[in-house]
Amino acid sequence: MTERFERHRQPWTHEELEKLKLLAKKGMALKAISKAMTRSEESIKDRAKLDGIGIAKLR
């Protein structure tokens, strides 16, 4: 069963964007970033793409 997040369609704050950049820079995986920020993986992926932030892919 997938996790459900209560923050559906909430706008991104400046602090959240800074946290996303920091976590991505540390090399965290998408799933880990999603849990840490309580946002869906799809939301994280879309925002990272919009801002040109690279997310590590675990193999």
C-alpha positions as CSV (number, residue, x, y, z in Angstrom):
1,M,0.0,0.0,0.0
2,T,1.3,3.4,-0.9
3,E,1.8,6.1,1.7
4,R,-0.7,9.0,1.7
5,F,0.4,12.5,2.3
6,E,-2.0,15.2,3.7
7,R,-0.2,18.0,1.9
8,H,-1.9,17.3,-1.5
9,R,-1.3,20.2,-3.9
10,Q,0.1,22.5,-1.3
11,P,2.4,25.3,-2.7
12,W,6.2,24.9,-2.1
13,T,7.7,27.3,0.4
14,H,11.2,28.8,0.1
15,E,12.3,26.7,3.1
16,E,11.1,23.5,1.4
17,L,12.9,24.3,-1.8
18,E,16.2,24.9,0.2
19,K,15.7,21.6,2.0
20,L,15.1,19.8,-1.3
21,K,18.3,21.2,-2.8
22,L,20.2,20.2,0.3
23,L,18.9,16.7,0.4
24,A,19.5,16.2,-3.3
25,K,23.0,17.6,-3.0
26,K,23.7,15.0,-0.2
27,G,22.8,12.3,-2.7
28,M,19.6,11.0,-1.0
29,A,17.3,8.8,-3.0
30,L,13.9,10.1,-4.2
31,K,12.0,7.8,-1.7
32,A,14.1,9.1,1.2
33,I,13.6,12.7,0.2
34,S,9.9,12.1,-0.1
35,K,9.7,10.7,3.4
36,A,11.8,13.4,4.9
37,M,9.7,16.2,3.3
38,T,6.3,14.5,3.7
39,R,5.6,15.0,0.0
40,S,4.9,12.4,-2.7
41,E,7.7,11.1,-4.9
42,E,5.9,12.5,-7.9
43,S,5.7,16.0,-6.4
44,I,9.4,15.9,-5.5
45,K,10.3,14.7,-9.0
46,D,8.3,17.4,-10.7
47,R,9.6,20.2,-8.6
48,A,13.2,19.0,-8.9
49,K,12.8,18.9,-12.7
50,L,11.2,22.4,-12.7
51,D,14.1,23.8,-10.7
52,G,16.9,21.8,-12.5
53,I,17.8,19.8,-9.4
54,G,19.3,16.4,-10.0
55,I,18.1,13.5,-7.8
56,A,20.3,10.5,-7.3
57,K,19.1,7.2,-8.7
58,L,19.9,4.2,-6.6
59,R,20.8,1.0,-8.5
